[in-house]
Amino acid sequence: MATKTSDFTLNRLNSMIEDLEDARSAYDAEEEMAASASIIFSFLGVIGGPAGVCFTAGVLTAGLAIYYDEIENAITTTISVIEEYKDIMQSDPNYDKVRLKVTYATKKIDGTNYIYPTDFEFVAIHSINPPGWQY
């Protein structure tokens, strides 16, 4: 995981929310496929397929579905945190930027790299009047 401190305007927060929603949709699709595969392997084991292979494959694909679900949950939590800062800036026009320390991870799905934040730490908010950063 990597960490970066960045300044976010309201437009940048909105853009980040949209990108995270896209990544969450990709993980949701992968989770559904893994869960479906797990069910299929379990069914094959029940109707007489090679039990060891079907059981192992079913457990592995179920584990993968759980892993994708955990990433989806982390992204959903991140969206909620970003929306809190977005609400602050929308409700008080005196604030135009927020400075956040962002910890993020990268995952590759179907040949596409997705970067998603895993943690946010508030650093400061920028005020227009009086001008400057408030820590």
N, CA, C and O atoms as CSV, one atom per row, in Angstrom:
chain,resi,resn,atom,element,x,y,z
A,1,MET,N,N,0.840,-1.179,0.000
A,1,MET,CA,C,0.000,0.000,0.000
A,1,MET,C,C,0.883,1.240,0.000
A,1,MET,O,O,1.988,1.243,0.542
A,2,ALA,N,N,0.377,2.269,-0.608
A,2,ALA,CA,C,1.113,3.528,-0.710
A,2,ALA,C,C,0.299,4.642,-0.055
A,2,ALA,O,O,-0.907,4.514,0.157
A,3,THR,N,N,0.986,5.731,0.257
A,3,THR,CA,C,0.333,6.876,0.896
A,3,THR,C,C,0.706,8.139,0.146
A,3,THR,O,O,1.837,8.297,-0.314
A,4,LYS,N,N,-0.269,9.039,0.029
A,4,LYS,CA,C,-0.039,10.318,-0.644
A,4,LYS,C,C,-0.931,11.368,-0.001
A,4,LYS,O,O,-2.083,11.095,0.334
A,5,THR,N,N,-0.391,12.572,0.171
A,5,THR,CA,C,-1.191,13.683,0.677
A,5,THR,C,C,-1.572,14.559,-0.511
A,5,THR,O,O,-0.713,14.979,-1.286
A,6,SER,N,N,-2.872,14.830,-0.645
A,6,SER,CA,C,-3.377,15.592,-1.785
A,6,SER,C,C,-4.443,16.581,-1.352
A,6,SER,O,O,-5.107,16.410,-0.329
A,7,ASP,N,N,-4.585,17.626,-2.165
A,7,ASP,CA,C,-5.653,18.603,-1.968
A,7,ASP,C,C,-6.801,18.248,-2.897
A,7,ASP,O,O,-6.593,17.937,-4.070
A,8,PHE,N,N,-8.019,18.297,-2.361
A,8,PHE,CA,C,-9.200,17.916,-3.120
A,8,PHE,C,C,-10.187,19.074,-3.165
A,8,PHE,O,O,-10.618,19.581,-2.129
A,9,THR,N,N,-10.539,19.485,-4.382
A,9,THR,CA,C,-11.626,20.440,-4.559
A,9,THR,C,C,-12.926,19.651,-4.590
A,9,THR,O,O,-12.916,18.420,-4.609
A,10,LEU,N,N,-14.031,20.362,-4.596
A,10,LEU,CA,C,-15.328,19.690,-4.660
A,10,LEU,C,C,-15.449,18.864,-5.939
A,10,LEU,O,O,-15.951,17.740,-5.906
A,11,ASN,N,N,-14.991,19.414,-7.067
A,11,ASN,CA,C,-15.058,18.668,-8.331
A,11,ASN,C,C,-14.208,17.409,-8.284
A,11,ASN,O,O,-14.605,16.367,-8.806
A,12,ARG,N,N,-13.053,17.501,-7.666
A,12,ARG,CA,C,-12.173,16.332,-7.579
A,12,ARG,C,C,-12.773,15.261,-6.667
A,12,ARG,O,O,-12.632,14.067,-6.931
A,13,LEU,N,N,-13.438,15.686,-5.599
A,13,LEU,CA,C,-14.113,14.713,-4.736
A,13,LEU,C,C,-15.224,14.001,-5.501
A,13,LEU,O,O,-15.372,12.783,-5.397
A,14,ASN,N,N,-16.008,14.767,-6.274
A,14,ASN,CA,C,-17.076,14.158,-7.082
A,14,ASN,C,C,-16.510,13.156,-8.088
A,14,ASN,O,O,-17.066,12.076,-8.284
A,15,SER,N,N,-15.401,13.528,-8.719
A,15,SER,CA,C,-14.764,12.637,-9.692
A,15,SER,C,C,-14.259,11.367,-9.017
A,15,SER,O,O,-14.375,10.275,-9.574
A,16,MET,N,N,-13.698,11.509,-7.818
A,16,MET,CA,C,-13.203,10.341,-7.094
A,16,MET,C,C,-14.353,9.411,-6.718
A,16,MET,O,O,-14.213,8.190,-6.800
A,17,ILE,N,N,-15.473,9.970,-6.312
A,17,ILE,CA,C,-16.642,9.153,-5.971
A,17,ILE,C,C,-17.098,8.351,-7.191
A,17,ILE,O,O,-17.396,7.162,-7.079
A,18,GLU,N,N,-17.153,9.003,-8.355
A,18,GLU,CA,C,-17.556,8.306,-9.580
A,18,GLU,C,C,-16.591,7.169,-9.915
A,18,GLU,O,O,-17.021,6.071,-10.270
A,19,ASP,N,N,-15.286,7.432,-9.802
A,19,ASP,CA,C,-14.291,6.396,-10.095
A,19,ASP,C,C,-14.417,5.224,-9.127
A,19,ASP,O,O,-14.314,4.066,-9.531
A,20,LEU,N,N,-14.638,5.526,-7.858
A,20,LEU,CA,C,-14.791,4.463,-6.867
A,20,LEU,C,C,-16.052,3.642,-7.113
A,20,LEU,O,O,-16.055,2.427,-6.914
A,21,GLU,N,N,-17.117,4.302,-7.542
A,21,GLU,CA,C,-18.347,3.568,-7.860
A,21,GLU,C,C,-18.117,2.619,-9.031
A,21,GLU,O,O,-18.653,1.510,-9.043
A,22,ASP,N,N,-17.315,3.049,-10.028
A,22,ASP,CA,C,-16.980,2.177,-11.156
A,22,ASP,C,C,-16.167,0.970,-10.688
A,22,ASP,O,O,-16.425,-0.161,-11.099
A,23,ALA,N,N,-15.181,1.225,-9.822
A,23,ALA,CA,C,-14.362,0.123,-9.302
A,23,ALA,C,C,-15.209,-0.828,-8.477
A,23,ALA,O,O,-15.042,-2.045,-8.560
A,24,ARG,N,N,-16.122,-0.276,-7.679
A,24,ARG,CA,C,-16.989,-1.134,-6.857
A,24,ARG,C,C,-17.857,-2.021,-7.747
A,24,ARG,O,O,-18.082,-3.187,-7.424
A,25,SER,N,N,-18.343,-1.483,-8.857
A,25,SER,CA,C,-19.141,-2.279,-9.798
A,25,SER,C,C,-18.319,-3.413,-10.396
A,25,SER,O,O,-18.827,-4.521,-10.572
A,26,ALA,N,N,-17.048,-3.146,-10.712
A,26,ALA,CA,C,-16.181,-4.186,-11.266
A,26,ALA,C,C,-15.972,-5.302,-10.245
A,26,ALA,O,O,-16.033,-6.481,-10.591
A,27,TYR,N,N,-15.728,-4.934,-8.997
A,27,TYR,CA,C,-15.544,-5.952,-7.955
A,27,TYR,C,C,-16.836,-6.721,-7.701
A,27,TYR,O,O,-16.803,-7.919,-7.419
A,28,ASP,N,N,-17.966,-6.040,-7.801
A,28,ASP,CA,C,-19.256,-6.701,-7.610
A,28,ASP,C,C,-19.466,-7.772,-8.679
A,28,ASP,O,O,-19.922,-8.875,-8.377
A,29,ALA,N,N,-19.134,-7.443,-9.927
A,29,ALA,CA,C,-19.281,-8.413,-11.018
A,29,ALA,C,C,-18.369,-9.621,-10.792
A,29,ALA,O,O,-18.783,-10.762,-10.995
A,30,GLU,N,N,-17.129,-9.367,-10.371
A,30,GLU,CA,C,-16.199,-10.466,-10.109
A,30,GLU,C,C,-16.680,-11.323,-8.940
A,30,GLU,O,O,-16.559,-12.548,-8.970
A,31,GLU,N,N,-17.223,-10.677,-7.914
A,31,GLU,CA,C,-17.731,-11.417,-6.755
A,31,GLU,C,C,-18.879,-12.333,-7.163
A,31,GLU,O,O,-18.938,-13.487,-6.738
A,32,GLU,N,N,-19.797,-11.815,-7.994
A,32,GLU,CA,C,-20.929,-12.627,-8.436
A,32,GLU,C,C,-20.471,-13.828,-9.250
A,32,GLU,O,O,-21.018,-14.922,-9.110
A,33,MET,N,N,-19.458,-13.624,-10.107
A,33,MET,CA,C,-18.958,-14.748,-10.906
A,33,MET,C,C,-18.295,-15.799,-10.009
A,33,MET,O,O,-18.485,-16.999,-10.210
A,34,ALA,N,N,-17.520,-15.347,-9.021
A,34,ALA,CA,C,-16.859,-16.294,-8.117
A,34,ALA,C,C,-17.889,-17.055,-7.277
A,34,ALA,O,O,-17.752,-18.260,-7.064
A,35,ALA,N,N,-18.908,-16.357,-6.808
A,35,ALA,CA,C,-19.946,-17.028,-6.010
A,35,ALA,C,C,-20.702,-18.041,-6.864
A,35,ALA,O,O,-21.011,-19.137,-6.398
A,36,SER,N,N,-21.000,-17.679,-8.109
A,36,SER,CA,C,-21.686,-18.607,-9.016
A,36,SER,C,C,-20.825,-19.835,-9.293
A,36,SER,O,O,-21.329,-20.958,-9.306
A,37,ALA,N,N,-19.537,-19.624,-9.512
A,37,ALA,CA,C,-18.637,-20.754,-9.754
A,37,ALA,C,C,-18.584,-21.671,-8.538
A,37,ALA,O,O,-18.550,-22.893,-8.681
A,38,SER,N,N,-18.578,-21.090,-7.354
A,38,SER,CA,C,-18.557,-21.889,-6.121
A,38,SER,C,C,-19.800,-22.769,-6.024
A,38,SER,O,O,-19.716,-23.940,-5.655
A,39,ILE,N,N,-20.933,-22.202,-6.355
A,39,ILE,CA,C,-22.191,-22.969,-6.316
A,39,ILE,C,C,-22.159,-24.100,-7.341
A,39,ILE,O,O,-22.597,-25.215,-7.058
A,40,ILE,N,N,-21.639,-23.804,-8.534
A,40,ILE,CA,C,-21.562,-24.824,-9.585
A,40,ILE,C,C,-20.652,-25.972,-9.158
A,40,ILE,O,O,-21.000,-27.140,-9.334
A,41,PHE,N,N,-19.482,-25.642,-8.593
A,41,PHE,CA,C,-18.566,-26.700,-8.140
A,41,PHE,C,C,-19.191,-27.529,-7.025
A,41,PHE,O,O,-19.037,-28.750,-6.992
A,42,SER,N,N,-19.893,-26.866,-6.115
A,42,SER,CA,C,-20.552,-27.606,-5.027
A,42,SER,C,C,-21.612,-28.540,-5.593
A,42,SER,O,O,-21.730,-29.685,-5.156
A,43,PHE,N,N,-22.382,-28.058,-6.566
A,43,PHE,CA,C,-23.419,-28.864,-7.195
A,43,PHE,C,C,-22.804,-30.063,-7.915
A,43,PHE,O,O,-23.319,-31.178,-7.825
A,44,LEU,N,N,-21.697,-29.828,-8.634
A,44,LEU,CA,C,-21.032,-30.928,-9.335
A,44,LEU,C,C,-20.541,-31.988,-8.357
A,44,LEU,O,O,-20.601,-33.182,-8.650
A,45,GLY,N,N,-20.059,-31.556,-7.200
A,45,GLY,CA,C,-19.629,-32.499,-6.180
A,45,GLY,C,C,-20.776,-33.326,-5.646
A,45,GLY,O,O,-20.606,-34.509,-5.351
A,46,VAL,N,N,-21.946,-32.716,-5.517
A,46,VAL,CA,C,-23.122,-33.414,-4.989
A,46,VAL,C,C,-23.645,-34.439,-5.990
A,46,VAL,O,O,-24.075,-35.523,-5.596
A,47,ILE,N,N,-23.612,-34.109,-7.286
A,47,ILE,CA,C,-24.184,-35.029,-8.281
A,47,ILE,C,C,-23.190,-36.061,-8.790
A,47,ILE,O,O,-23.494,-36.790,-9.734
A,48,GLY,N,N,-22.004,-36.139,-8.182
A,48,GLY,CA,C,-21.104,-37.227,-8.529
A,48,GLY,C,C,-19.836,-36.842,-9.250
A,48,GLY,O,O,-19.155,-37.711,-9.794
A,49,GLY,N,N,-19.497,-35.574,-9.272
A,49,GLY,CA,C,-18.221,-35.169,-9.865
A,49,GLY,C,C,-17.086,-35.601,-8.948
A,49,GLY,O,O,-17.332,-36.098,-7.849
A,50,PRO,N,N,-15.840,-35.417,-9.390
A,50,PRO,CA,C,-14.709,-35.785,-8.532
A,50,PRO,C,C,-14.728,-34.947,-7.254
A,50,PRO,O,O,-14.431,-33.753,-7.284
A,51,ALA,N,N,-15.072,-35.570,-6.150
A,51,ALA,CA,C,-15.358,-34.876,-4.901
A,51,ALA,C,C,-14.226,-33.973,-4.436
A,51,ALA,O,O,-14.467,-32.823,-4.067
A,52,GLY,N,N,-12.999,-34.474,-4.447
A,52,GLY,CA,C,-11.870,-33.668,-3.978
A,52,GLY,C,C,-11.670,-32.420,-4.805
A,52,GLY,O,O,-11.442,-31.339,-4.262
A,53,VAL,N,N,-11.753,-32.562,-6.114
A,53,VAL,CA,C,-11.562,-31.424,-7.018
A,53,VAL,C,C,-12.709,-30.433,-6.856
A,53,VAL,O,O,-12.484,-29.228,-6.740
A,54,CYS,N,N,-13.924,-30.935,-6.849
A,54,CYS,CA,C,-15.094,-30.049,-6.741
A,54,CYS,C,C,-15.104,-29.309,-5.406
A,54,CYS,O,O,-15.403,-28.116,-5.356
A,55,PHE,N,N,-14.778,-30.016,-4.328
A,55,PHE,CA,C,-14.770,-29.382,-3.007
A,55,PHE,C,C,-13.702,-28.300,-2.950
A,55,PHE,O,O,-13.968,-27.183,-2.507
A,56,THR,N,N,-12.484,-28.630,-3.402
A,56,THR,CA,C,-11.380,-27.667,-3.366
A,56,THR,C,C,-11.704,-26.448,-4.217
A,56,THR,O,O,-11.519,-25.315,-3.772
A,57,ALA,N,N,-12.181,-26.668,-5.424
A,57,ALA,CA,C,-12.518,-25.546,-6.315
A,57,ALA,C,C,-13.649,-24.711,-5.725
A,57,ALA,O,O,-13.638,-23.485,-5.831
A,58,GLY,N,N,-14.630,-25.374,-5.102
A,58,GLY,CA,C,-15.737,-24.646,-4.480
A,58,GLY,C,C,-15.273,-23.770,-3.340
A,58,GLY,O,O,-15.718,-22.630,-3.208
A,59,VAL,N,N,-14.380,-24.293,-2.511
A,59,VAL,CA,C,-13.846,-23.514,-1.379
A,59,VAL,C,C,-13.026,-22.334,-1.886
A,59,VAL,O,O,-13.160,-21.219,-1.381
A,60,LEU,N,N,-12.172,-22.576,-2.889
A,60,LEU,CA,C,-11.333,-21.494,-3.415
A,60,LEU,C,C,-12.160,-20.378,-4.047
A,60,LEU,O,O,-11.890,-19.199,-3.814
A,61,THR,N,N,-13.151,-20.735,-4.834
A,61,THR,CA,C,-13.970,-19.691,-5.466
A,61,THR,C,C,-14.847,-18.979,-4.442
A,61,THR,O,O,-15.117,-17.788,-4.598
A,62,ALA,N,N,-15.294,-19.668,-3.409
A,62,ALA,CA,C,-16.055,-19.013,-2.337
A,62,ALA,C,C,-15.153,-18.029,-1.595
A,62,ALA,O,O,-15.584,-16.930,-1.246
A,63,GLY,N,N,-13.905,-18.421,-1.354
A,63,GLY,CA,C,-12.949,-17.525,-0.705
A,63,GLY,C,C,-12.688,-16.290,-1.548
A,63,GLY,O,O,-12.568,-15.182,-1.025
A,64,LEU,N,N,-12.602,-16.490,-2.854
A,64,LEU,CA,C,-12.400,-15.361,-3.758
A,64,LEU,C,C,-13.596,-14.409,-3.712
A,64,LEU,O,O,-13.419,-13.191,-3.720
A,65,ALA,N,N,-14.793,-14.951,-3.665
A,65,ALA,CA,C,-16.002,-14.115,-3.570
A,65,ALA,C,C,-15.990,-13.292,-2.282
A,65,ALA,O,O,-16.361,-12.118,-2.284
A,66,ILE,N,N,-15.563,-13.914,-1.188
A,66,ILE,CA,C,-15.495,-13.193,0.091
A,66,ILE,C,C,-14.450,-12.084,0.011
A,66,ILE,O,O,-14.676,-10.979,0.505
A,67,TYR,N,N,-13.307,-12.376,-0.611
A,67,TYR,CA,C,-12.243,-11.375,-0.779
A,67,TYR,C,C,-12.761,-10.173,-1.568
A,67,TYR,O,O,-12.543,-9.029,-1.167
A,68,TYR,N,N,-13.448,-10.425,-2.690
A,68,TYR,CA,C,-13.997,-9.331,-3.487
A,68,TYR,C,C,-15.043,-8.546,-2.692
A,68,TYR,O,O,-15.132,-7.325,-2.819
A,69,ASP,N,N,-15.827,-9.240,-1.882
A,69,ASP,CA,C,-16.835,-8.572,-1.060
A,69,ASP,C,C,-16.176,-7.640,-0.046
A,69,ASP,O,O,-16.680,-6.546,0.211
A,70,GLU,N,N,-15.059,-8.065,0.527
A,70,GLU,CA,C,-14.349,-7.220,1.488
A,70,GLU,C,C,-13.822,-5.957,0.816
A,70,GLU,O,O,-13.876,-4.875,1.400
A,71,ILE,N,N,-13.317,-6.086,-0.401
A,71,ILE,CA,C,-12.838,-4.907,-1.134
A,71,ILE,C,C,-14.014,-3.980,-1.443
A,71,ILE,O,O,-13.904,-2.763,-1.294
A,72,GLU,N,N,-15.141,-4.557,-1.874
A,72,GLU,CA,C,-16.339,-3.748,-2.119
A,72,GLU,C,C,-16.741,-2.962,-0.876
A,72,GLU,O,O,-17.073,-1.779,-0.961
A,73,ASN,N,N,-16.708,-3.627,0.280
A,73,ASN,CA,C,-17.072,-2.956,1.534
A,73,ASN,C,C,-16.106,-1.823,1.856
A,73,ASN,O,O,-16.528,-0.764,2.320
A,74,ALA,N,N,-14.806,-2.036,1.612
A,74,ALA,CA,C,-13.817,-0.977,1.849
A,74,ALA,C,C,-14.079,0.214,0.936
A,74,ALA,O,O,-13.972,1.364,1.362
A,75,ILE,N,N,-14.423,-0.063,-0.319
A,75,ILE,CA,C,-14.716,1.024,-1.258
A,75,ILE,C,C,-15.973,1.769,-0.829
A,75,ILE,O,O,-16.010,2.998,-0.893
A,76,THR,N,N,-16.997,1.054,-0.396
A,76,THR,CA,C,-18.238,1.686,0.066
A,76,THR,C,C,-17.965,2.593,1.267
A,76,THR,O,O,-18.494,3.702,1.343
A,77,THR,N,N,-17.146,2.125,2.196
A,77,THR,CA,C,-16.782,2.948,3.358
A,77,THR,C,C,-16.025,4.191,2.911
A,77,THR,O,O,-16.263,5.284,3.426
A,78,THR,N,N,-15.121,4.029,1.961
A,78,THR,CA,C,-14.353,5.156,1.440
A,78,THR,C,C,-15.272,6.191,0.803
A,78,THR,O,O,-15.100,7.390,1.019
A,79,ILE,N,N,-16.239,5.738,0.028
A,79,ILE,CA,C,-17.196,6.660,-0.598
A,79,ILE,C,C,-17.935,7.448,0.476
A,79,ILE,O,O,-18.142,8.652,0.324
A,80,SER,N,N,-18.332,6.789,1.553
A,80,SER,CA,C,-19.035,7.477,2.648
A,80,SER,C,C,-18.166,8.556,3.277
A,80,SER,O,O,-18.647,9.652,3.566
A,81,VAL,N,N,-16.884,8.251,3.491
A,81,VAL,CA,C,-15.972,9.238,4.081
A,81,VAL,C,C,-15.798,10.432,3.152
A,81,VAL,O,O,-15.839,11.578,3.598
A,82,ILE,N,N,-15.605,10.169,1.862
A,82,ILE,CA,C,-15.438,11.259,0.899
A,82,ILE,C,C,-16.692,12.119,0.851
A,82,ILE,O,O,-16.602,13.343,0.759
A,83,GLU,N,N,-17.861,11.488,0.912
A,83,GLU,CA,C,-19.112,12.250,0.874
A,83,GLU,C,C,-19.261,13.159,2.101
A,83,GLU,O,O,-19.899,14.208,2.010
A,84,GLU,N,N,-18.685,12.774,3.242
A,84,GLU,CA,C,-18.711,13.649,4.416
A,84,GLU,C,C,-17.948,14.945,4.137
A,84,GLU,O,O,-18.437,16.029,4.453
A,85,TYR,N,N,-16.752,14.841,3.547
A,85,TYR,CA,C,-15.978,16.042,3.218
A,85,TYR,C,C,-16.674,16.850,2.128
A,85,TYR,O,O,-16.660,18.080,2.150
A,86,LYS,N,N,-17.273,16.155,1.189
A,86,LYS,CA,C,-18.025,16.829,0.131
A,86,LYS,C,C,-19.188,17.631,0.737
A,86,LYS,O,O,-19.428,18.769,0.336
A,87,ASP,N,N,-19.902,17.044,1.693
A,87,ASP,CA,C,-21.018,17.725,2.355
A,87,ASP,C,C,-20.555,18.973,3.097
A,87,ASP,O,O,-21.235,19.999,3.073
A,88,ILE,N,N,-19.400,18.889,3.757
A,88,ILE,CA,C,-18.858,20.060,4.468
A,88,ILE,C,C,-18.612,21.196,3.489
A,88,ILE,O,O,-18.979,22.340,3.758
A,89,MET,N,N,-17.991,20.885,2.351
A,89,MET,CA,C,-17.671,21.926,1.371
A,89,MET,C,C,-18.921,22.461,0.684
A,89,MET,O,O,-18.971,23.639,0.330
A,90,GLN,N,N,-19.928,21.617,0.491
A,90,GLN,CA,C,-21.166,22.089,-0.132
A,90,GLN,C,C,-21.988,22.940,0.826
A,90,GLN,O,O,-22.671,23.872,0.401
A,91,SER,N,N,-21.925,22.625,2.114
A,91,SER,CA,C,-22.753,23.357,3.075
A,91,SER,C,C,-22.136,24.680,3.501
A,91,SER,O,O,-22.852,25.559,3.982
A,92,ASP,N,N,-20.833,24.847,3.339
A,92,ASP,CA,C,-20.178,26.094,3.722
A,92,ASP,C,C,-19.290,26.563,2.576
A,92,ASP,O,O,-18.187,26.046,2.395
A,93,PRO,N,N,-19.765,27.548,1.794
A,93,PRO,CA,C,-19.005,28.006,0.625
A,93,PRO,C,C,-17.681,28.688,0.986
A,93,PRO,O,O,-16.898,29.028,0.100
A,94,ASN,N,N,-17.432,28.885,2.275
A,94,ASN,CA,C,-16.159,29.472,2.698
A,94,ASN,C,C,-15.000,28.490,2.528
A,94,ASN,O,O,-13.840,28.898,2.480
A,95,TYR,N,N,-15.315,27.195,2.438
A,95,TYR,CA,C,-14.275,26.184,2.269
A,95,TYR,C,C,-14.239,25.727,0.816
A,95,TYR,O,O,-15.268,25.388,0.232
A,96,ASP,N,N,-13.030,25.725,0.239
A,96,ASP,CA,C,-12.923,25.348,-1.172
A,96,ASP,C,C,-12.035,24.135,-1.431
A,96,ASP,O,O,-12.041,23.594,-2.537
A,97,LYS,N,N,-11.269,23.699,-0.425
A,97,LYS,CA,C,-10.404,22.529,-0.593
A,97,LYS,C,C,-10.265,21.817,0.739
A,97,LYS,O,O,-10.404,22.408,1.810
A,98,VAL,N,N,-9.987,20.524,0.633
A,98,VAL,CA,C,-9.660,19.746,1.818
A,98,VAL,C,C,-8.366,18.992,1.508
A,98,VAL,O,O,-8.191,18.466,0.408
A,99,ARG,N,N,-7.471,18.947,2.482
A,99,ARG,CA,C,-6.201,18.229,2.315
A,99,ARG,C,C,-6.305,16.922,3.101
A,99,ARG,O,O,-6.555,16.914,4.306
A,100,LEU,N,N,-6.106,15.824,2.379
A,100,LEU,CA,C,-6.229,14.503,2.983
A,100,LEU,C,C,-4.973,13.682,2.710
A,100,LEU,O,O,-4.368,13.777,1.642
A,101,LYS,N,N,-4.601,12.882,3.689
A,101,LYS,CA,C,-3.553,11.885,3.507
A,101,LYS,C,C,-4.282,10.597,3.135
A,101,LYS,O,O,-5.070,10.073,3.922
A,102,VAL,N,N,-4.017,10.095,1.944
A,102,VAL,CA,C,-4.739,8.953,1.401
A,102,VAL,C,C,-3.813,7.737,1.328
A,102,VAL,O,O,-2.721,7.807,0.764
A,103,THR,N,N,-4.261,6.637,1.902
A,103,THR,CA,C,-3.573,5.363,1.753
A,103,THR,C,C,-4.373,4.563,0.731
A,103,THR,O,O,-5.597,4.471,0.828
A,104,TYR,N,N,-3.678,3.983,-0.254
A,104,TYR,CA,C,-4.394,3.287,-1.312
A,104,TYR,C,C,-3.691,2.003,-1.711
A,104,TYR,O,O,-2.504,1.804,-1.450
A,105,ALA,N,N,-4.472,1.136,-2.357
A,105,ALA,CA,C,-3.966,-0.145,-2.856
A,105,ALA,C,C,-4.323,-0.267,-4.332
A,105,ALA,O,O,-5.192,0.447,-4.831
A,106,THR,N,N,-3.650,-1.170,-5.018
A,106,THR,CA,C,-3.900,-1.407,-6.435
A,106,THR,C,C,-4.247,-2.878,-6.633
A,106,THR,O,O,-3.567,-3.757,-6.103
A,107,LYS,N,N,-5.295,-3.142,-7.391
A,107,LYS,CA,C,-5.692,-4.510,-7.746
A,107,LYS,C,C,-5.938,-4.557,-9.243
A,107,LYS,O,O,-6.404,-3.587,-9.839
A,108,LYS,N,N,-5.617,-5.702,-9.845
A,108,LYS,CA,C,-5.819,-5.890,-11.283
A,108,LYS,C,C,-6.957,-6.863,-11.510
A,108,LYS,O,O,-6.944,-7.978,-10.988
A,109,ILE,N,N,-7.949,-6.441,-12.294
A,109,ILE,CA,C,-9.076,-7.296,-12.654
A,109,ILE,C,C,-9.257,-7.219,-14.158
A,109,ILE,O,O,-9.367,-6.132,-14.725
A,110,ASP,N,N,-9.287,-8.366,-14.794
A,110,ASP,CA,C,-9.491,-8.459,-16.246
A,110,ASP,C,C,-8.559,-7.526,-17.018
A,110,ASP,O,O,-8.976,-6.879,-17.979
A,111,GLY,N,N,-7.302,-7.460,-16.597
A,111,GLY,CA,C,-6.317,-6.656,-17.316
A,111,GLY,C,C,-6.351,-5.175,-17.004
A,111,GLY,O,O,-5.551,-4.418,-17.555
A,112,THR,N,N,-7.253,-4.735,-16.134
A,112,THR,CA,C,-7.345,-3.321,-15.774
A,112,THR,C,C,-6.893,-3.140,-14.336
A,112,THR,O,O,-7.348,-3.854,-13.442
A,113,ASN,N,N,-5.998,-2.187,-14.112
A,113,ASN,CA,C,-5.558,-1.873,-12.760
A,113,ASN,C,C,-6.532,-0.893,-12.124
A,113,ASN,O,O,-6.844,0.150,-12.697
A,114,TYR,N,N,-7.007,-1.240,-10.937
A,114,TYR,CA,C,-7.887,-0.364,-10.176
A,114,TYR,C,C,-7.138,0.094,-8.928
A,114,TYR,O,O,-6.634,-0.725,-8.160
A,115,ILE,N,N,-7.070,1.396,-8.736
A,115,ILE,CA,C,-6.467,1.960,-7.535
A,115,ILE,C,C,-7.618,2.418,-6.663
A,115,ILE,O,O,-8.472,3.189,-7.100
A,116,TYR,N,N,-7.638,1.937,-5.418
A,116,TYR,CA,C,-8.720,2.333,-4.531
A,116,TYR,C,C,-8.161,2.724,-3.168
A,116,TYR,O,O,-7.256,2.073,-2.647
A,117,PRO,N,N,-8.705,3.789,-2.601
A,117,PRO,CA,C,-8.253,4.231,-1.286
A,117,PRO,C,C,-8.692,3.245,-0.209
A,117,PRO,O,O,-9.785,2.684,-0.274
A,118,THR,N,N,-7.835,3.043,0.773
A,118,THR,CA,C,-8.167,2.166,1.883
A,118,THR,C,C,-8.314,2.935,3.191
A,118,THR,O,O,-8.904,2.437,4.150
A,119,ASP,N,N,-7.764,4.171,3.225
A,119,ASP,CA,C,-7.853,4.957,4.448
A,119,ASP,C,C,-7.642,6.435,4.125
A,119,ASP,O,O,-6.876,6.786,3.228
A,120,PHE,N,N,-8.332,7.285,4.867
A,120,PHE,CA,C,-8.174,8.732,4.744
A,120,PHE,C,C,-7.836,9.302,6.104
A,120,PHE,O,O,-8.391,8.891,7.122
A,121,GLU,N,N,-6.922,10.248,6.107
A,121,GLU,CA,C,-6.611,10.969,7.337
A,121,GLU,C,C,-6.734,12.459,7.031
A,121,GLU,O,O,-6.063,12.974,6.136
A,122,PHE,N,N,-7.586,13.138,7.772
A,122,PHE,CA,C,-7.773,14.570,7.579
A,122,PHE,C,C,-6.491,15.306,7.965
A,122,PHE,O,O,-5.906,15.046,9.016
A,123,VAL,N,N,-6.061,16.237,7.090
A,123,VAL,CA,C,-4.883,17.048,7.386
A,123,VAL,C,C,-5.308,18.492,7.633
A,123,VAL,O,O,-4.947,19.078,8.654
A,124,ALA,N,N,-6.078,19.077,6.698
A,124,ALA,CA,C,-6.485,20.473,6.844
A,124,ALA,C,C,-7.620,20.781,5.870
A,124,ALA,O,O,-7.873,20.039,4.921
A,125,ILE,N,N,-8.293,21.896,6.133
A,125,ILE,CA,C,-9.315,22.399,5.207
A,125,ILE,C,C,-8.944,23.839,4.866
A,125,ILE,O,O,-8.473,24.585,5.724
A,126,HIS,N,N,-9.157,24.225,3.612
A,126,HIS,CA,C,-8.768,25.558,3.146
A,126,HIS,C,C,-9.950,26.509,3.209
A,126,HIS,O,O,-11.030,26.227,2.689
A,127,SER,N,N,-9.721,27.630,3.850
A,127,SER,CA,C,-10.746,28.662,3.998
A,127,SER,C,C,-10.477,29.798,3.014
A,127,SER,O,O,-9.330,30.172,2.774
A,128,ILE,N,N,-11.546,30.331,2.456
A,128,ILE,CA,C,-11.416,31.470,1.547
A,128,ILE,C,C,-11.283,32.769,2.349
A,128,ILE,O,O,-10.492,33.646,2.002
A,129,ASN,N,N,-12.083,32.879,3.445
A,129,ASN,CA,C,-12.060,34.090,4.261
A,129,ASN,C,C,-12.155,33.718,5.736
A,129,ASN,O,O,-13.219,33.253,6.144
A,130,PRO,N,N,-11.157,33.882,6.546
A,130,PRO,CA,C,-9.809,34.378,6.197
A,130,PRO,C,C,-9.088,33.318,5.370
A,130,PRO,O,O,-9.275,32.121,5.588
A,131,PRO,N,N,-8.272,33.756,4.428
A,131,PRO,CA,C,-7.598,32.809,3.539
A,131,PRO,C,C,-6.544,31.977,4.262
A,131,PRO,O,O,-5.818,32.480,5.120
A,132,GLY,N,N,-6.473,30.726,3.910
A,132,GLY,CA,C,-5.427,29.865,4.452
A,132,GLY,C,C,-5.948,28.516,4.884
A,132,GLY,O,O,-7.150,28.253,4.877
A,133,TRP,N,N,-5.011,27.672,5.258
A,133,TRP,CA,C,-5.322,26.318,5.702
A,133,TRP,C,C,-5.595,26.306,7.187
A,133,TRP,O,O,-4.877,26.929,7.970
A,134,GLN,N,N,-6.628,25.600,7.565
A,134,GLN,CA,C,-6.974,25.434,8.984
A,134,GLN,C,C,-6.663,23.990,9.351
A,134,GLN,O,O,-7.232,23.051,8.793
A,135,TYR,N,N,-5.741,23.833,10.309
A,135,TYR,CA,C,-5.289,22.489,10.694
A,135,TYR,C,C,-6.008,21.998,11.920
A,135,TYR,O,O,-5.752,20.886,12.382
